[in-house]
Amino acid sequence: MLKNRISNKVLVFSIVLATIAMISFVEKQQSDAVCMAINIVIDNQLGNHFIDENDVLEIVTNDNDDKIVGEYFSEIDLKQLEKKLEKHPFVYSAEVSRDIRGNLNVNVHQARPIARITHSGYNDKYINHLGQVIPISKKYTSRVMLISGYVTKNISGDNLYDSDYGSRLMELIEFINGDEFWKPMVVQLDIDQKGNISVYTQVSKQLVDFGQPENIEEKFKKLEIFYTRILPSKGWNSYEKVSVKFKNQIVCE
């Protein structure tokens, strides 16, 4: 009985030693492994092409100053490479990893512009899906809704979610972009000094007085009534302006 217990303890101890030795061997192999190639995958599923493989390669290799390929993986800081990539204005996340074949795998997810800020005297900028205000690109132009007028007066910082008005404006933009009827219809939002919004559409000449970015769903239900019931019966050129900013009212002029 005692011999069996001793034998079992010796067996367990041997297994533990073997496991430690194997882990040490694998770690040694990994630390001695050399980067053989860089594989880059860019998420372009939304049709955005703001950053390409050459751009990613230049960031990873520090404009070719760091060779990467041929270096030991023990000398490559994967987390630091991710941070460098995520500093690019059109990258919102990146994952850098290695595989057993010696490849450095770089996966990049692009920022998705949902609107474009445009007004005289300032450079145009995009608003991305995270609410961040980012520069436009010389490489690619995204066809998105225009935001004009006193935008910078009503939002603060580089992210719309940093202010109450900016958060409500983001809610409005996302509502329009998420609706199959309104997304192709609305082409521009113009903001005045007080934050009131005028909506410009593709299908008619009427100026839409939307008011503040609040009660959004209710206001668009009234607009739907205007476009699907009132205009077809009264004529598409009967009015120059429609206001939906007052509760339970559609004011046509």
C-alpha atoms as a printed R data frame, in Angstrom:
    type eleno elety resid chain resno       x      y       z
1   ATOM     1    CA   MET     A     1   0.000  0.000   0.000
2   ATOM     2    CA   LEU     A     2   2.810  2.351   1.004
3   ATOM     3    CA   LYS     A     3   4.760  1.402  -2.124
4   ATOM     4    CA   ASN     A     4   1.730  2.285  -4.298
5   ATOM     5    CA   ARG     A     5   1.445  5.705  -2.675
6   ATOM     6    CA   ILE     A     6   5.123  6.383  -3.179
7   ATOM     7    CA   SER     A     7   4.913  5.187  -6.792
8   ATOM     8    CA   ASN     A     8   1.904  7.470  -7.451
9   ATOM     9    CA   LYS     A     9   3.728 10.467  -5.951
10  ATOM    10    CA   VAL     A    10   6.802  9.733  -8.020
11  ATOM    11    CA   LEU     A    11   4.630  9.452 -11.153
12  ATOM    12    CA   VAL     A    12   2.874 12.780 -10.462
13  ATOM    13    CA   PHE     A    13   6.195 14.465  -9.724
14  ATOM    14    CA   SER     A    14   7.652 13.093 -12.966
15  ATOM    15    CA   ILE     A    15   4.674 14.378 -14.957
16  ATOM    16    CA   VAL     A    16   5.006 17.838 -13.396
17  ATOM    17    CA   LEU     A    17   8.721 17.930 -14.191
18  ATOM    18    CA   ALA     A    18   8.073 16.797 -17.753
19  ATOM    19    CA   THR     A    19   5.384 19.446 -18.194
20  ATOM    20    CA   ILE     A    20   7.676 22.183 -16.856
21  ATOM    21    CA   ALA     A    21  10.462 21.001 -19.131
22  ATOM    22    CA   MET     A    22   8.138 20.995 -22.145
23  ATOM    23    CA   ILE     A    23   6.842 24.499 -21.365
24  ATOM    24    CA   SER     A    24  10.405 25.756 -20.950
25  ATOM    25    CA   PHE     A    25  11.369 24.137 -24.240
26  ATOM    26    CA   VAL     A    26   8.421 25.708 -26.094
27  ATOM    27    CA   GLU     A    27   9.108 29.115 -24.552
28  ATOM    28    CA   LYS     A    28  12.757 28.838 -25.535
29  ATOM    29    CA   GLN     A    29  11.766 27.928 -29.077
30  ATOM    30    CA   GLN     A    30   9.316 30.817 -29.233
31  ATOM    31    CA   SER     A    31  11.822 33.325 -27.896
32  ATOM    32    CA   ASP     A    32  14.346 32.111 -30.472
33  ATOM    33    CA   ALA     A    33  11.779 32.194 -33.312
34  ATOM    34    CA   VAL     A    34  12.371 34.647 -36.137
35  ATOM    35    CA   CYS     A    35   9.675 36.631 -37.945
36  ATOM    36    CA   MET     A    36   9.434 35.162 -41.430
37  ATOM    37    CA   ALA     A    37   6.697 37.351 -42.940
38  ATOM    38    CA   ILE     A    38   4.097 40.035 -42.183
39  ATOM    39    CA   ASN     A    39   0.497 39.205 -43.064
40  ATOM    40    CA   ILE     A    40  -1.881 42.173 -43.183
41  ATOM    41    CA   VAL     A    41  -5.672 41.999 -43.209
42  ATOM    42    CA   ILE     A    42  -7.722 45.212 -43.437
43  ATOM    43    CA   ASP     A    43 -11.432 45.290 -42.758
44  ATOM    44    CA   ASN     A    44 -12.920 46.844 -45.919
45  ATOM    45    CA   GLN     A    45 -16.340 45.265 -45.725
46  ATOM    46    CA   LEU     A    46 -18.115 48.639 -45.674
47  ATOM    47    CA   GLY     A    47 -16.378 49.823 -48.837
48  ATOM    48    CA   ASN     A    48 -14.060 52.232 -47.030
49  ATOM    49    CA   HIS     A    49 -10.513 52.374 -48.377
50  ATOM    50    CA   PHE     A    50  -8.865 55.009 -46.217
51  ATOM    51    CA   ILE     A    51  -5.857 52.869 -45.357
52  ATOM    52    CA   ASP     A    52  -4.120 50.181 -47.412
53  ATOM    53    CA   GLU     A    53  -1.476 47.502 -46.851
54  ATOM    54    CA   ASN     A    54   1.390 49.868 -47.647
55  ATOM    55    CA   ASP     A    55   0.164 52.326 -45.019
56  ATOM    56    CA   VAL     A    56  -0.038 49.560 -42.420
57  ATOM    57    CA   LEU     A    57   3.402 48.228 -43.364
58  ATOM    58    CA   GLU     A    58   4.946 51.695 -43.025
59  ATOM    59    CA   ILE     A    59   3.471 52.057 -39.529
60  ATOM    60    CA   VAL     A    60   4.579 48.586 -38.426
61  ATOM    61    CA   THR     A    61   8.116 49.017 -39.801
62  ATOM    62    CA   ASN     A    62   8.452 52.688 -38.792
63  ATOM    63    CA   ASP     A    63   8.733 53.783 -42.442
64  ATOM    64    CA   ASN     A    64  11.010 50.803 -43.143
65  ATOM    65    CA   ASP     A    65  13.509 51.806 -40.437
66  ATOM    66    CA   ASP     A    66  12.589 48.662 -38.465
67  ATOM    67    CA   LYS     A    67  12.955 45.583 -40.634
68  ATOM    68    CA   ILE     A    68  10.697 43.320 -38.463
69  ATOM    69    CA   VAL     A    69  11.092 40.427 -40.913
70  ATOM    70    CA   GLY     A    70  14.215 38.577 -39.805
71  ATOM    71    CA   GLU     A    71  14.042 39.855 -36.230
72  ATOM    72    CA   TYR     A    72  13.508 37.609 -33.217
73  ATOM    73    CA   PHE     A    73   9.952 37.768 -31.899
74  ATOM    74    CA   SER     A    74  11.422 38.345 -28.450
75  ATOM    75    CA   GLU     A    75  12.548 41.757 -29.755
76  ATOM    76    CA   ILE     A    76   9.141 42.704 -31.260
77  ATOM    77    CA   ASP     A    77   6.664 44.456 -28.965
78  ATOM    78    CA   LEU     A    78   3.272 43.365 -30.310
79  ATOM    79    CA   LYS     A    79   1.256 45.615 -27.970
80  ATOM    80    CA   GLN     A    80   3.343 48.622 -28.934
81  ATOM    81    CA   LEU     A    81   2.659 47.914 -32.623
82  ATOM    82    CA   GLU     A    82  -1.089 47.812 -31.883
83  ATOM    83    CA   LYS     A    83  -0.877 51.189 -30.137
84  ATOM    84    CA   LYS     A    84   1.008 52.698 -33.079
85  ATOM    85    CA   LEU     A    85  -1.607 51.452 -35.532
86  ATOM    86    CA   GLU     A    86  -4.505 52.725 -33.419
87  ATOM    87    CA   LYS     A    87  -3.036 56.243 -33.476
88  ATOM    88    CA   HIS     A    88  -3.855 56.416 -37.186
89  ATOM    89    CA   PRO     A    89  -7.068 58.470 -37.573
90  ATOM    90    CA   PHE     A    90  -8.739 55.847 -39.764
91  ATOM    91    CA   VAL     A    91  -7.939 52.873 -37.521
92  ATOM    92    CA   TYR     A    92 -10.210 52.289 -34.556
93  ATOM    93    CA   SER     A    93  -8.755 48.932 -33.505
94  ATOM    94    CA   ALA     A    94  -5.863 46.650 -34.382
95  ATOM    95    CA   GLU     A    95  -4.700 43.198 -33.329
96  ATOM    96    CA   VAL     A    96  -1.114 42.081 -33.827
97  ATOM    97    CA   SER     A    97  -0.156 38.465 -33.135
98  ATOM    98    CA   ARG     A    98   2.273 35.754 -34.195
99  ATOM    99    CA   ASP     A    99   1.692 32.182 -35.282
100 ATOM   100    CA   ILE     A   100   3.694 28.975 -35.119
101 ATOM   101    CA   ARG     A   101   4.818 29.381 -38.729
102 ATOM   102    CA   GLY     A   102   6.731 32.546 -37.871
103 ATOM   103    CA   ASN     A   103   4.236 35.012 -39.345
104 ATOM   104    CA   LEU     A   104   3.424 38.365 -37.807
105 ATOM   105    CA   ASN     A   105  -0.338 38.738 -38.329
106 ATOM   106    CA   VAL     A   106  -1.760 42.276 -38.408
107 ATOM   107    CA   ASN     A   107  -5.537 42.769 -38.418
108 ATOM   108    CA   VAL     A   108  -6.770 46.326 -38.853
109 ATOM   109    CA   HIS     A   109 -10.329 47.601 -38.465
110 ATOM   110    CA   GLN     A   110 -11.061 50.901 -40.161
111 ATOM   111    CA   ALA     A   111 -13.008 53.759 -38.664
112 ATOM   112    CA   ARG     A   112 -16.365 54.184 -40.426
113 ATOM   113    CA   PRO     A   113 -17.340 57.782 -41.276
114 ATOM   114    CA   ILE     A   114 -21.063 58.467 -40.842
115 ATOM   115    CA   ALA     A   115 -21.121 62.207 -41.601
116 ATOM   116    CA   ARG     A   116 -18.893 64.959 -42.974
117 ATOM   117    CA   ILE     A   117 -18.531 68.364 -41.305
118 ATOM   118    CA   THR     A   118 -18.178 71.124 -43.882
119 ATOM   119    CA   HIS     A   119 -18.119 74.899 -43.446
120 ATOM   120    CA   SER     A   120 -16.161 77.794 -44.947
121 ATOM   121    CA   GLY     A   121 -12.930 78.832 -43.302
122 ATOM   122    CA   TYR     A   122 -12.239 75.386 -41.828
123 ATOM   123    CA   ASN     A   123 -10.963 72.091 -43.177
124 ATOM   124    CA   ASP     A   124 -13.627 69.456 -43.683
125 ATOM   125    CA   LYS     A   125 -13.679 66.610 -41.185
126 ATOM   126    CA   TYR     A   126 -15.496 63.322 -40.743
127 ATOM   127    CA   ILE     A   127 -17.515 62.099 -37.806
128 ATOM   128    CA   ASN     A   128 -16.950 58.359 -37.371
129 ATOM   129    CA   HIS     A   129 -19.238 55.723 -35.875
130 ATOM   130    CA   LEU     A   130 -17.650 56.241 -32.450
131 ATOM   131    CA   GLY     A   131 -18.470 59.951 -32.451
132 ATOM   132    CA   GLN     A   132 -14.846 60.922 -33.058
133 ATOM   133    CA   VAL     A   133 -14.038 63.918 -35.261
134 ATOM   134    CA   ILE     A   134 -11.290 62.809 -37.663
135 ATOM   135    CA   PRO     A   135  -9.607 64.431 -40.706
136 ATOM   136    CA   ILE     A   136 -10.630 63.741 -44.258
137 ATOM   137    CA   SER     A   137  -8.432 61.568 -46.442
138 ATOM   138    CA   LYS     A   138  -6.644 62.314 -49.701
139 ATOM   139    CA   LYS     A   139  -6.826 58.622 -50.506
140 ATOM   140    CA   TYR     A   140 -10.574 58.044 -50.439
141 ATOM   141    CA   THR     A   141 -13.831 60.010 -50.123
142 ATOM   142    CA   SER     A   142 -16.797 58.525 -48.299
143 ATOM   143    CA   ARG     A   143 -20.276 59.468 -49.522
144 ATOM   144    CA   VAL     A   144 -21.985 60.431 -46.288
145 ATOM   145    CA   MET     A   145 -24.406 63.025 -44.993
146 ATOM   146    CA   LEU     A   146 -23.110 66.620 -44.769
147 ATOM   147    CA   ILE     A   147 -23.193 68.595 -41.503
148 ATOM   148    CA   SER     A   148 -22.837 72.357 -42.034
149 ATOM   149    CA   GLY     A   149 -23.290 75.632 -40.161
150 ATOM   150    CA   TYR     A   150 -22.259 76.321 -36.574
151 ATOM   151    CA   VAL     A   151 -21.101 72.802 -35.833
152 ATOM   152    CA   THR     A   152 -17.990 73.609 -33.802
153 ATOM   153    CA   LYS     A   153 -19.931 76.150 -31.728
154 ATOM   154    CA   ASN     A   154 -22.350 73.457 -30.585
155 ATOM   155    CA   ILE     A   155 -19.961 70.557 -29.992
156 ATOM   156    CA   SER     A   156 -16.799 70.481 -27.895
157 ATOM   157    CA   GLY     A   157 -13.596 68.503 -28.260
158 ATOM   158    CA   ASP     A   158 -12.808 65.772 -30.746
159 ATOM   159    CA   ASN     A   159 -15.693 63.495 -29.832
160 ATOM   160    CA   LEU     A   160 -19.379 64.338 -30.088
161 ATOM   161    CA   TYR     A   161 -20.122 62.256 -27.022
162 ATOM   162    CA   ASP     A   162 -18.095 64.725 -24.925
163 ATOM   163    CA   SER     A   163 -21.022 67.166 -24.901
164 ATOM   164    CA   ASP     A   164 -24.773 66.895 -24.402
165 ATOM   165    CA   TYR     A   165 -25.565 68.546 -27.743
166 ATOM   166    CA   GLY     A   166 -23.011 66.394 -29.553
167 ATOM   167    CA   SER     A   167 -24.545 63.236 -28.066
168 ATOM   168    CA   ARG     A   168 -27.995 64.270 -29.270
169 ATOM   169    CA   LEU     A   169 -26.597 65.128 -32.709
170 ATOM   170    CA   MET     A   170 -25.019 61.661 -32.868
171 ATOM   171    CA   GLU     A   171 -28.399 60.150 -32.005
172 ATOM   172    CA   LEU     A   172 -29.949 62.053 -34.912
173 ATOM   173    CA   ILE     A   173 -27.218 61.033 -37.369
174 ATOM   174    CA   GLU     A   174 -27.431 57.385 -36.330
175 ATOM   175    CA   PHE     A   175 -31.222 57.417 -36.591
176 ATOM   176    CA   ILE     A   176 -31.055 58.706 -40.177
177 ATOM   177    CA   ASN     A   177 -28.278 56.312 -41.200
178 ATOM   178    CA   GLY     A   178 -30.099 53.381 -39.644
179 ATOM   179    CA   ASP     A   179 -33.390 53.990 -41.433
180 ATOM   180    CA   GLU     A   180 -33.907 52.569 -44.944
181 ATOM   181    CA   PHE     A   181 -36.302 55.386 -45.887
182 ATOM   182    CA   TRP     A   182 -34.429 58.389 -44.494
183 ATOM   183    CA   LYS     A   183 -30.820 57.430 -45.205
184 ATOM   184    CA   PRO     A   184 -31.046 57.959 -49.006
185 ATOM   185    CA   MET     A   185 -33.442 60.879 -48.499
186 ATOM   186    CA   VAL     A   186 -31.483 63.178 -46.166
187 ATOM   187    CA   VAL     A   187 -28.377 64.767 -47.692
188 ATOM   188    CA   GLN     A   188 -27.520 67.575 -45.294
189 ATOM   189    CA   LEU     A   189 -28.094 68.922 -41.783
190 ATOM   190    CA   ASP     A   190 -27.444 72.638 -41.270
191 ATOM   191    CA   ILE     A   191 -26.998 73.890 -37.685
192 ATOM   192    CA   ASP     A   192 -27.626 77.498 -36.641
193 ATOM   193    CA   GLN     A   193 -26.019 79.399 -33.747
194 ATOM   194    CA   LYS     A   194 -28.630 78.164 -31.284
195 ATOM   195    CA   GLY     A   195 -28.263 74.544 -32.336
196 ATOM   196    CA   ASN     A   196 -31.504 74.378 -34.343
197 ATOM   197    CA   ILE     A   197 -31.273 72.105 -37.371
198 ATOM   198    CA   SER     A   198 -32.521 72.493 -40.922
199 ATOM   199    CA   VAL     A   199 -32.811 69.271 -42.925
200 ATOM   200    CA   TYR     A   200 -32.228 69.157 -46.679
201 ATOM   201    CA   THR     A   201 -33.566 66.209 -48.668
202 ATOM   202    CA   GLN     A   202 -33.095 64.692 -52.120
203 ATOM   203    CA   VAL     A   203 -36.703 64.692 -53.278
204 ATOM   204    CA   SER     A   204 -38.173 68.156 -52.742
205 ATOM   205    CA   LYS     A   205 -37.238 71.817 -52.449
206 ATOM   206    CA   GLN     A   206 -38.860 72.321 -49.034
207 ATOM   207    CA   LEU     A   207 -36.658 73.424 -46.158
208 ATOM   208    CA   VAL     A   208 -37.355 71.213 -43.149
209 ATOM   209    CA   ASP     A   209 -37.218 73.087 -39.843
210 ATOM   210    CA   PHE     A   210 -36.307 70.287 -37.443
211 ATOM   211    CA   GLY     A   211 -35.476 72.344 -34.369
212 ATOM   212    CA   GLN     A   212 -33.230 70.844 -31.699
213 ATOM   213    CA   PRO     A   213 -31.964 67.240 -32.041
214 ATOM   214    CA   GLU     A   214 -34.571 65.837 -29.668
215 ATOM   215    CA   ASN     A   215 -37.818 63.858 -29.932
216 ATOM   216    CA   ILE     A   216 -36.216 62.495 -33.075
217 ATOM   217    CA   GLU     A   217 -38.495 59.561 -33.829
218 ATOM   218    CA   GLU     A   218 -41.634 61.622 -33.274
219 ATOM   219    CA   LYS     A   219 -40.411 64.367 -35.623
220 ATOM   220    CA   PHE     A   220 -39.565 61.919 -38.387
221 ATOM   221    CA   LYS     A   221 -42.995 60.335 -38.106
222 ATOM   222    CA   LYS     A   222 -44.469 63.782 -38.781
223 ATOM   223    CA   LEU     A   223 -42.067 64.258 -41.687
224 ATOM   224    CA   GLU     A   224 -43.167 60.918 -43.113
225 ATOM   225    CA   ILE     A   225 -46.775 62.110 -43.020
226 ATOM   226    CA   PHE     A   226 -45.714 65.293 -44.831
227 ATOM   227    CA   TYR     A   227 -43.924 63.423 -47.628
228 ATOM   228    CA   THR     A   228 -46.329 60.506 -48.041
229 ATOM   229    CA   ARG     A   229 -49.706 62.196 -47.481
230 ATOM   230    CA   ILE     A   230 -49.620 65.999 -47.568
231 ATOM   231    CA   LEU     A   231 -47.337 66.632 -50.559
232 ATOM   232    CA   PRO     A   232 -48.952 64.008 -52.844
233 ATOM   233    CA   SER     A   233 -52.365 65.567 -52.229
234 ATOM   234    CA   LYS     A   234 -51.372 69.257 -52.212
235 ATOM   235    CA   GLY     A   235 -48.616 69.133 -54.825
236 ATOM   236    CA   TRP     A   236 -44.842 68.787 -54.441
237 ATOM   237    CA   ASN     A   237 -44.223 72.512 -54.984
238 ATOM   238    CA   SER     A   238 -47.045 73.774 -52.772
239 ATOM   239    CA   TYR     A   239 -44.839 74.683 -49.811
240 ATOM   240    CA   GLU     A   240 -41.403 76.216 -49.325
241 ATOM   241    CA   LYS     A   241 -40.962 75.213 -45.722
242 ATOM   242    CA   VAL     A   242 -42.227 72.622 -43.289
243 ATOM   243    CA   SER     A   243 -41.644 72.688 -39.533
244 ATOM   244    CA   VAL     A   244 -41.851 69.667 -37.258
245 ATOM   245    CA   LYS     A   245 -40.243 71.231 -34.204
246 ATOM   246    CA   PHE     A   246 -43.520 71.908 -32.391
247 ATOM   247    CA   LYS     A   247 -45.150 69.103 -30.456
248 ATOM   248    CA   ASN     A   248 -48.100 67.428 -32.236
249 ATOM   249    CA   GLN     A   249 -47.917 69.904 -35.140
250 ATOM   250    CA   ILE     A   250 -46.842 69.963 -38.768
251 ATOM   251    CA   VAL     A   251 -46.549 73.594 -39.914
252 ATOM   252    CA   CYS     A   252 -46.431 74.097 -43.689
253 ATOM   253    CA   GLU     A   253 -45.658 77.475 -45.274
